Amino acid sequence: MSRIGTFPDDDLAGWILKSPELGAAIGAFSDAVYNRSRLPMRTRELARTVIAHDNECEVCVNTRDADGPTAGVDEELYAHALEWRTWPGYSEQERLAAEFAHRFATEHTVLRDDEDFWQRCREHFSDELLADLALSCALWVGMGRVLRTLDIGQTCKLTLPSRA
């Protein structure tokens, strides 16, 4: 049951009308993360799913991108997200993005000071890709926690619209 308003369990957007200006701004940020990021979709989706699990946000765990299958994103990518350290189906870039996402959500100051991580990261990410990853993680941690804390949309399965 939603902690604000009387929204149905499957209503993801109605509550945003309680704060229309901030809601519109977060909508624009979300659009940028999903439609303007330079991250490969597999890398983006693995990082997003790892944060979804860390946030315990069911709608986030169940979200899929309509363009995912054409970008090589299949259910296996999602099914093994909690095994990002060991599942052989992930590239090194994807694994590093998952590590960044997990640590961003759970131990950000330790991550900041982990020189070994940053050295490994530099081998697979440009500064521009790292900026996109960090800003994307900021959206996912924040909005996932909002949805989970306010108990909004936790019965939903969201499909992001196709960009075609």
C-alpha positions in Angstrom: 0.0 0.0 0.0 1.4 3.4 -1.0 2.7 5.5 1.8 1.4 8.7 0.1 -1.9 9.1 -1.6 -4.3 6.3 -2.5 -2.7 4.9 -5.6 -3.2 1.4 -6.8 -0.3 -1.0 -6.4 0.4 -0.9 -10.1 0.5 2.9 -10.5 4.0 4.1 -11.0 3.4 7.6 -12.0 0.3 9.1 -10.2 2.2 10.0 -7.1 4.6 12.2 -9.0 1.7 14.7 -9.6 2.0 15.5 -5.9 5.3 17.3 -6.9 4.8 18.2 -10.6 7.9 20.4 -11.0 10.3 18.0 -9.4 8.5 15.1 -11.0 9.0 16.6 -14.5 12.7 17.2 -13.7 13.2 13.6 -12.6 11.4 12.5 -15.7 13.8 14.5 -17.9 16.8 12.9 -16.0 15.3 9.5 -16.4 14.9 10.1 -20.2 18.5 11.2 -20.4 19.7 8.1 -18.6 17.8 5.7 -20.8 17.9 7.5 -24.2 21.2 9.5 -24.2 23.7 7.4 -22.2 26.8 6.2 -24.0 26.9 3.0 -22.0 26.3 -0.2 -23.9 22.8 -1.4 -23.0 24.1 -4.7 -21.5 26.4 -2.7 -19.3 23.7 -0.3 -18.3 21.1 -3.0 -17.7 23.4 -5.1 -15.5 24.4 -2.1 -13.4 20.7 -1.1 -13.1 19.6 -4.5 -12.1 22.3 -4.9 -9.4 21.1 -1.7 -7.8 17.5 -2.8 -8.1 18.4 -5.9 -6.0 20.4 -3.7 -3.5 17.4 -1.4 -3.2 15.0 -4.4 -2.8 12.8 -2.6 -5.4 10.6 -5.2 -7.2 9.5 -2.9 -10.0 13.1 -2.1 -10.7 14.1 -5.8 -10.6 11.2 -6.5 -13.1 11.9 -3.6 -15.5 13.0 -4.5 -19.0 14.0 -2.4 -22.0 11.9 -3.0 -25.1 15.0 -2.7 -27.2 17.0 -5.1 -25.0 16.7 -8.2 -27.2 18.1 -6.4 -30.2 21.0 -5.0 -28.1 21.9 -8.5 -26.8 20.1 -8.1 -23.5 18.4 -11.4 -22.7 16.8 -12.8 -19.6 20.1 -14.6 -18.7 21.7 -11.2 -18.1 19.0 -10.4 -15.5 18.8 -13.9 -14.1 22.5 -13.9 -13.1 22.7 -10.3 -11.9 23.4 -11.4 -8.3 26.3 -13.5 -9.6 28.0 -10.6 -11.3 31.3 -11.5 -9.7 31.4 -15.0 -11.1 28.9 -15.7 -13.9 31.0 -16.3 -17.1 28.4 -14.6 -19.4 29.4 -11.1 -18.4 32.2 -9.1 -20.1 34.9 -7.5 -17.9 33.3 -4.1 -18.6 29.9 -5.4 -17.5 31.4 -6.9 -14.4 33.1 -3.7 -13.4 29.9 -1.7 -14.0 28.1 -4.2 -11.7 30.8 -3.8 -9.1 30.6 0.0 -9.3 26.8 -0.1 -9.1 26.8 -2.4 -6.1 29.5 -0.5 -4.2 27.9 2.9 -5.1 24.7 1.7 -3.5 26.3 0.0 -0.5 29.8 1.4 0.3 30.4 4.6 -1.7 33.2 6.0 0.4 35.1 2.7 0.4 34.7 2.6 -3.4 36.0 6.2 -3.6 39.2 5.1 -1.9 39.8 1.8 -3.7 42.7 2.5 -6.0 42.8 -1.1 -7.3 39.2 -0.7 -8.5 39.9 2.6 -10.2 43.0 1.1 -11.9 40.9 -1.9 -13.2 38.1 0.5 -14.2 40.4 2.7 -16.3 41.2 -0.3 -18.5 37.5 -0.6 -19.6 35.9 2.8 -19.2 36.7 6.3 -20.5 36.0 9.3 -18.2 32.9 9.9 -20.3 31.5 6.4 -19.8 32.3 6.6 -16.1 30.4 9.9 -15.8 27.4 8.2 -17.6 27.6 5.2 -15.2 27.9 7.4 -12.1 25.0 9.6 -13.1 22.8 6.6 -14.0 23.6 4.9 -10.7 22.5 8.2 -8.9 19.1 8.0 -10.6 18.7 4.2 -9.9 19.7 4.4 -6.3 17.6 7.4 -5.6 14.4 6.5 -7.5 14.6 2.8 -6.5 14.7 3.8 -2.9 11.9 6.3 -3.3 9.6 3.7 -4.9 10.6 1.0 -2.3 10.3 3.4 0.7 6.9 4.8 -0.4 5.8 1.3 -1.4 4.9 2.5 -4.9 4.5 0.2 -7.9 6.0 -2.9 -6.2 3.6 -5.2 -8.1 4.5 -3.7 -11.6 6.6 -5.1 -14.4 7.7 -2.1 -16.4 8.9 -2.2 -20.0 10.8 0.8 -21.1 9.5 2.1 -24.5 11.3 1.4 -27.7 13.4 4.2 -29.1 12.6 3.2 -32.7 
